[in-house]
């Protein structure tokens, strides 16, 4: 499984640079280690936010902070590691088949980010800010490497040539990202197909 250093070195290789970074936390090895340490988290988060990745999806029981707020019955505390909220559902809705309306706003008094909804005892499905690369699928790692290379290109290849490299990398990145998303969605369909088969054998509806 790729590490942060592996992804950074792959990105440098895409730019024709010697891949010699030993660590980005702490910064160690190679003259591009510092810029990779700065740009890698941004590139990773941008790819993470591009899709509701299965490996990053979580669910959580929500804690009420406010009630009767701006016409909403409940104001729940948004999970601290959430990149985005995918759905808000009742606790017993295991497959998120009955989502409820919600919005996300900052509480004016506490500054805490709230999920506003009319659903009591709400559970949310959300996209978490995952940093552990051992959880990343290989295609996701490739997408991050290309996104990182795009962000590094201006620092490494100056002027018009650097801009052209970035344009070419963007095209490749979009292709790799689409492939990674397709693979992720395909895995979900397999899970749904298995659930349908399991339920059919037991005379259950899905």
DRENDO-1510 file (C-alpha; in Angstrom, 1 decimal, always signed):
<recs>
REC; n; res; u; v; w
REC; 1; UNK; +0.0; +0.0; +0.0 .
REC; 2; UNK; +1.3; +3.4; -0.9 .
REC; 3; UNK; +2.5; +5.9; +1.7 .
REC; 4; UNK; +2.5; +9.7; +1.7 .
REC; 5; UNK; +6.1; +9.6; +0.6 .
REC; 6; UNK; +5.4; +7.1; -2.2 .
REC; 7; UNK; +2.6; +9.4; -3.5 .
REC; 8; UNK; +4.9; +12.4; -3.4 .
REC; 9; UNK; +7.8; +10.6; -5.1 .
REC; 10; UNK; +5.4; +9.4; -7.8 .
REC; 11; UNK; +4.2; +13.0; -8.4 .
REC; 12; UNK; +7.9; +14.1; -8.7 .
REC; 13; UNK; +8.6; +11.3; -11.2 .
REC; 14; UNK; +5.7; +12.5; -13.3 .
REC; 15; UNK; +7.5; +15.8; -13.5 .
REC; 16; UNK; +10.8; +14.2; -14.5 .
REC; 17; UNK; +12.4; +14.8; -11.1 .
REC; 18; UNK; +14.5; +12.5; -9.0 .
REC; 19; UNK; +12.1; +10.9; -6.5 .
REC; 20; UNK; +14.2; +11.1; -3.3 .
REC; 21; UNK; +11.9; +12.3; -0.6 .
REC; 22; UNK; +12.4; +10.3; +2.6 .
REC; 23; UNK; +9.7; +12.0; +4.8 .
REC; 24; UNK; +7.3; +15.0; +4.7 .
REC; 25; UNK; +6.5; +14.9; +8.4 .
REC; 26; UNK; +9.1; +15.8; +9.5 .
REC; 27; UNK; +10.5; +17.2; +6.2 .
REC; 28; UNK; +13.4; +15.1; +5.2 .
REC; 29; UNK; +15.3; +14.3; +1.9 .
REC; 30; UNK; +15.4; +16.1; -1.4 .
REC; 31; UNK; +15.0; +19.7; -2.3 .
REC; 32; UNK; +11.4; +19.3; -3.0 .
REC; 33; UNK; +10.4; +17.7; +0.3 .
REC; 34; UNK; +9.2; +21.0; +1.8 .
REC; 35; UNK; +7.0; +21.9; -1.1 .
REC; 36; UNK; +5.6; +18.4; -1.2 .
REC; 37; UNK; +4.8; +18.6; +2.6 .
REC; 38; UNK; +2.9; +21.8; +1.9 .
REC; 39; UNK; +1.0; +20.7; -1.3 .
REC; 40; UNK; +0.3; +17.0; -0.5 .
REC; 41; UNK; -2.5; +17.6; +2.0 .
REC; 42; UNK; -4.2; +20.0; -0.3 .
REC; 43; UNK; -4.0; +17.6; -3.3 .
REC; 44; UNK; -5.2; +14.7; -1.1 .
REC; 45; UNK; -8.2; +16.8; +0.2 .
REC; 46; UNK; -9.1; +18.0; -3.3 .
REC; 47; UNK; -9.3; +14.4; -4.6 .
REC; 48; UNK; -11.2; +13.3; -1.4 .
REC; 49; UNK; -13.8; +16.0; -2.0 .
REC; 50; UNK; -14.3; +15.0; -5.6 .
REC; 51; UNK; -16.5; +12.0; -4.8 .
REC; 52; UNK; -18.2; +10.2; -1.9 .
REC; 53; UNK; -15.5; +7.6; -1.6 .
REC; 54; UNK; -16.6; +4.3; +0.0 .
REC; 55; UNK; -13.4; +4.1; +2.1 .
REC; 56; UNK; -14.1; +7.6; +3.5 .
REC; 57; UNK; -17.8; +7.3; +4.2 .
REC; 58; UNK; -18.8; +7.1; +7.9 .
REC; 59; UNK; -22.0; +7.2; +9.9 .
REC; 60; UNK; -22.6; +8.8; +13.3 .
REC; 61; UNK; -25.3; +9.3; +15.9 .
REC; 62; UNK; -25.7; +13.1; +16.2 .
REC; 63; UNK; -25.7; +15.1; +19.4 .
REC; 64; UNK; -28.3; +17.9; +19.7 .
REC; 65; UNK; -26.9; +21.4; +20.5 .
REC; 66; UNK; -29.9; +23.5; +19.7 .
REC; 67; UNK; -33.7; +23.1; +19.2 .
REC; 68; UNK; -36.2; +25.3; +17.4 .
REC; 69; UNK; -33.6; +27.1; +15.4 .
REC; 70; UNK; -34.6; +29.2; +12.4 .
REC; 71; UNK; -37.6; +27.0; +11.7 .
REC; 72; UNK; -35.7; +23.7; +12.2 .
REC; 73; UNK; -36.6; +21.5; +15.1 .
REC; 74; UNK; -33.1; +20.3; +15.8 .
REC; 75; UNK; -29.5; +21.6; +15.5 .
REC; 76; UNK; -27.1; +18.7; +15.7 .
REC; 77; UNK; -23.3; +19.0; +16.0 .
REC; 78; UNK; -21.6; +18.2; +12.7 .
REC; 79; UNK; -18.9; +15.5; +13.1 .
REC; 80; UNK; -15.5; +17.2; +13.5 .
REC; 81; UNK; -13.8; +15.1; +10.8 .
REC; 82; UNK; -16.6; +15.6; +8.2 .
REC; 83; UNK; -15.7; +16.9; +4.8 .
REC; 84; UNK; -19.3; +16.9; +3.8 .
REC; 85; UNK; -22.6; +15.5; +4.9 .
REC; 86; UNK; -24.1; +12.9; +2.5 .
REC; 87; UNK; -27.4; +12.1; +4.2 .
REC; 88; UNK; -29.4; +12.5; +7.4 .
REC; 89; UNK; -31.7; +9.5; +8.2 .
REC; 90; UNK; -33.5; +7.8; +11.1 .
REC; 91; UNK; -31.3; +5.5; +13.2 .
REC; 92; UNK; -32.9; +2.3; +11.9 .
REC; 93; UNK; -32.5; +3.2; +8.2 .
REC; 94; UNK; -29.5; +1.0; +7.7 .
REC; 95; UNK; -29.3; +1.5; +3.9 .
REC; 96; UNK; -30.1; +5.3; +3.9 .
REC; 97; UNK; -33.2; +4.7; +1.9 .
REC; 98; UNK; -35.2; +7.5; +3.7 .
REC; 99; UNK; -33.1; +10.7; +3.8 .
REC; 100; UNK; -34.5; +13.8; +5.4 .
REC; 101; UNK; -34.0; +17.4; +4.5 .
REC; 102; UNK; -31.1; +19.2; +6.2 .
REC; 103; UNK; -28.8; +22.1; +5.9 .
REC; 104; UNK; -25.4; +22.9; +7.5 .
REC; 105; UNK; -24.7; +26.2; +9.2 .
REC; 106; UNK; -22.4; +27.6; +11.8 .
REC; 107; UNK; -24.0; +28.3; +15.2 .
REC; 108; UNK; -23.8; +32.1; +15.8 .
REC; 109; UNK; -23.2; +31.7; +19.5 .
REC; 110; UNK; -20.7; +28.8; +19.8 .
REC; 111; UNK; -19.3; +28.9; +16.3 .
REC; 112; UNK; -19.9; +25.2; +16.1 .
REC; 113; UNK; -21.0; +23.8; +12.7 .
REC; 114; UNK; -24.6; +22.5; +13.0 .
REC; 115; UNK; -26.7; +20.1; +10.9 .
REC; 116; UNK; -30.2; +21.5; +11.0 .
REC; 117; UNK; -33.1; +19.1; +10.4 .
REC; 118; UNK; -36.5; +18.2; +11.7 .
REC; 119; UNK; -35.6; +14.6; +12.3 .
REC; 120; UNK; -35.4; +13.4; +16.0 .
REC; 121; UNK; -32.6; +10.9; +16.9 .
REC; 122; UNK; -30.9; +11.6; +13.6 .
REC; 123; UNK; -28.0; +9.6; +12.2 .
REC; 124; UNK; -25.8; +11.1; +9.4 .
REC; 125; UNK; -23.7; +9.5; +6.7 .
REC; 126; UNK; -20.7; +11.7; +6.0 .
REC; 127; UNK; -17.5; +11.9; +4.1 .
REC; 128; UNK; -14.6; +11.9; +6.6 .
REC; 129; UNK; -11.2; +13.6; +6.1 .
REC; 130; UNK; -9.2; +10.4; +5.9 .
REC; 131; UNK; -5.4; +10.8; +6.2 .
REC; 132; UNK; -4.4; +7.2; +6.7 .
REC; 133; UNK; -3.0; +6.1; +3.3 .
REC; 134; UNK; -3.4; +2.4; +4.2 .
REC; 135; UNK; -7.2; +3.0; +3.6 .
REC; 136; UNK; -6.6; +4.5; +0.1 .
REC; 137; UNK; -7.4; +2.3; -2.9 .
REC; 138; UNK; -4.6; +2.2; -5.5 .
REC; 139; UNK; -6.5; +4.2; -8.0 .
REC; 140; UNK; -7.2; +6.9; -5.5 .
REC; 141; UNK; -3.5; +7.1; -4.7 .
REC; 142; UNK; -2.8; +7.5; -8.4 .
REC; 143; UNK; -5.3; +10.3; -8.7 .
REC; 144; UNK; -3.7; +12.1; -5.7 .
REC; 145; UNK; -0.2; +11.7; -7.3 .
REC; 146; UNK; -1.4; +13.4; -10.5 .
REC; 147; UNK; -3.2; +16.2; -8.6 .
REC; 148; UNK; -0.1; +16.8; -6.6 .
REC; 149; UNK; +2.1; +16.8; -9.7 .
REC; 150; UNK; -0.2; +19.5; -11.2 .
REC; 151; UNK; +0.2; +21.6; -8.1 .
REC; 152; UNK; +4.0; +21.1; -8.1 .
REC; 153; UNK; +4.5; +21.8; -11.8 .
REC; 154; UNK; +4.7; +25.6; -11.4 .
REC; 155; UNK; +7.3; +25.3; -8.7 .
REC; 156; UNK; +9.5; +22.9; -10.7 .
REC; 157; UNK; +9.0; +23.8; -14.3 .
REC; 158; UNK; +8.9; +27.6; -14.8 .
REC; 159; UNK; +7.1; +29.6; -17.4 .
REC; 160; UNK; +5.1; +28.4; -20.4 .
REC; 161; UNK; +6.5; +24.8; -20.3 .
REC; 162; UNK; +5.3; +24.4; -16.8 .
REC; 163; UNK; +1.8; +25.6; -17.7 .
REC; 164; UNK; +1.7; +23.1; -20.6 .
REC; 165; UNK; +2.8; +20.3; -18.3 .
REC; 166; UNK; +0.0; +21.2; -15.9 .
REC; 167; UNK; -2.6; +21.2; -18.7 .
REC; 168; UNK; -1.4; +17.7; -19.8 .
REC; 169; UNK; -1.5; +16.4; -16.2 .
REC; 170; UNK; -5.0; +17.8; -15.7 .
REC; 171; UNK; -6.2; +15.7; -18.7 .
REC; 172; UNK; -4.6; +12.6; -17.3 .
REC; 173; UNK; -5.8; +13.3; -13.8 .
REC; 174; UNK; -9.4; +13.6; -15.0 .
REC; 175; UNK; -9.2; +10.2; -16.8 .
REC; 176; UNK; -7.7; +8.6; -13.7 .
REC; 177; UNK; -10.2; +10.2; -11.4 .
REC; 178; UNK; -13.1; +9.0; -13.6 .
REC; 179; UNK; -11.7; +5.5; -13.5 .
REC; 180; UNK; -11.3; +5.6; -9.7 .
REC; 181; UNK; -14.8; +6.8; -9.2 .
REC; 182; UNK; -16.2; +4.2; -11.6 .
REC; 183; UNK; -14.3; +1.4; -9.7 .
REC; 184; UNK; -15.7; +2.8; -6.4 .
REC; 185; UNK; -19.2; +2.8; -7.7 .
REC; 186; UNK; -18.8; -0.7; -9.1 .
REC; 187; UNK; -17.8; -2.0; -5.7 .
REC; 188; UNK; -21.0; -0.5; -4.3 .
REC; 189; UNK; -23.1; -2.1; -6.9 .
REC; 190; UNK; -21.5; -5.5; -6.1 .
REC; 191; UNK; -22.5; -4.9; -2.4 .
REC; 192; UNK; -26.1; -4.0; -3.4 .
REC; 193; UNK; -26.3; -7.1; -5.7 .
REC; 194; UNK; -25.1; -9.3; -2.8 .
REC; 195; UNK; -27.6; -7.7; -0.5 .
REC; 196; UNK; -30.4; -8.3; -3.1 .
REC; 197; UNK; -29.4; -12.0; -3.5 .
REC; 198; UNK; -29.2; -12.5; +0.3 .
REC; 199; UNK; -32.6; -10.9; +0.8 .
REC; 200; UNK; -34.2; -12.8; -2.1 .
REC; 201; UNK; -33.1; -16.1; -0.6 .
REC; 202; UNK; -34.8; -15.1; +2.6 .
REC; 203; UNK; -38.0; -13.7; +1.1 .
REC; 204; UNK; -37.1; -10.2; +2.0 .
REC; 205; UNK; -37.7; -7.0; +0.1 .
REC; 206; UNK; -34.8; -4.6; -0.7 .
</recs>
